[in-house]
Amino acid sequence: MVERAATQGPLSVEDYLEMEKTATVRHEYVAGEVYAMTGASRRHNRIAGNVYRRLADAAAGGPCRVYMETVKLRIDDVFYYPDVMAACGTEPDDPYYEDAPCLVVEVVSPGTESTDRREKLAAYRRVPGLKAYLILDQERMLVERHFRDEEGVWIRADLVDEGGFSVPCPEMSLTLAEIYEGL
């Protein structure tokens, strides 16, 4: 869930980044506006954790880095906290965010669903090296995959209840049974 934070007018990127270093609550930042991130459900956390664990295991010893919930993604003057994110290129100079992920995963809840499916989808598609954006439903076994084909065209493909798909980075396969394990 995201709530608009009380601030004295728009914040600069620099002020936002300084604020986040000592904040007790995470905030997303969209063009000067700051939005507090509220807690997630156990289901949400379990799904994100299942995906993170499998991606981190696949990335071990290789060039990819995998993060869960606390590393920001920077897209120009926007900062989000994806539930899971993988990056395989050069690390940015700033230790608090990635700016060139190859994979982003969001677990939707009733409070974040429209933001994840519209605002974040549009923003993530602007990231040049992003190969896939996965939207995972927390109430049922449903993965909405948005991925670039070889020509760079975005394609959507959904999986419901069963099946699997390839993940572009780190290169691996992931099944709905693995994503929703334990639920």
Secondary structure by P-SEA (a helix, b strand, c coil): ccccccccccccaaaaaaaaacccbbbbbcccbbbbbbbbcaaaaaaaaaaaaaaaaaaccccbbbbcccbbbbcccbbbbccbbbbcccccccccccccccbbbbbbccccccccccaaaaaaaacccccbbbbbbccccccbbbbbccccbbbbbbbcccbbbbbcccccccccccccccc
